[in-house]
């Protein structure tokens, strides 16, 4: 497993785990469709953030958040 921060651009991954004890953060990610078993793709990467595609949406998340999303 690796975090979304280390994921390769353009490759599709499956979310395995959200490594966070923050219930509010977990609820936010769930509302975006980012939960275990869901497909996610890193569309592009910037210095402090990355753009991800989940279902039909694209979202810009910071690297700190990308580190808690583990994918395979």
C-alpha positions as a printed Julia matrix, in Angstrom:
72×3 Matrix{Float64}:
   0.0    0.0     0.0
   1.05   3.56   -0.61
  -0.44   6.96    0.09
  -2.06   9.13   -2.58
   0.84  11.54   -2.12
   3.16   8.88   -3.6
   0.74   7.65   -6.27
   1.61   7.9    -9.97
  -0.33  10.47  -12.01
  -2.92   9.0   -14.37
  -2.97   5.55  -12.78
  -6.17   4.27  -11.18
  -5.95   3.0    -7.61
  -8.38   1.51   -5.1
  -8.7    3.15   -1.69
  -7.72   0.63    1.01
  -7.83   2.67    4.17
  -8.14   6.18    5.58
  -5.54   6.53    8.33
  -7.18   9.21   10.42
  -8.86   9.3    13.82
 -10.57  12.6    12.94
 -14.25  11.76   12.5
 -14.97  15.09   10.78
 -12.23  14.44    8.22
 -13.46  10.9     7.64
 -17.01  12.19    7.12
 -15.74  14.82    4.67
 -13.82  12.25    2.63
 -16.85   9.94    2.66
 -19.01  12.78    1.31
 -16.57  13.12   -1.6
 -16.86   9.4    -2.31
 -13.41   8.63   -0.95
 -13.81   5.45    1.1
 -12.47   1.91    1.18
 -13.05   0.03   -2.08
 -13.6    3.15   -4.21
 -11.46   3.91   -7.28
  -9.37   7.09   -7.28
  -6.94   8.61   -9.8
  -4.33  11.33   -9.27
  -4.97  13.69  -12.19
  -2.16  16.17  -11.54
   0.31  17.17   -8.88
   1.43  20.54   -7.58
   4.05  21.42   -4.99
   1.69  21.4    -1.99
  -1.38  19.59   -3.35
  -2.76  17.19   -5.92
  -5.92  16.95   -8.0
  -7.74  13.64   -7.66
 -10.65  12.16   -9.55
 -13.26  10.18   -7.62
 -16.41   8.99   -9.36
 -17.52  11.95  -11.53
 -15.76  14.67   -9.52
 -12.33  16.25   -9.37
 -10.99  17.6    -6.11
  -7.86  19.47   -5.08
  -6.48  18.09   -1.8
  -3.34  19.11    0.06
  -0.42  16.73    0.53
  -1.16  16.31    4.24
  -4.61  14.94    3.41
  -3.22  12.82    0.56
  -0.87  11.12    3.03
  -3.73   9.65    5.11
  -5.44   8.05    2.08
  -3.84   4.65    1.48
  -4.33   2.99   -1.9
  -3.22  -0.11   -3.8
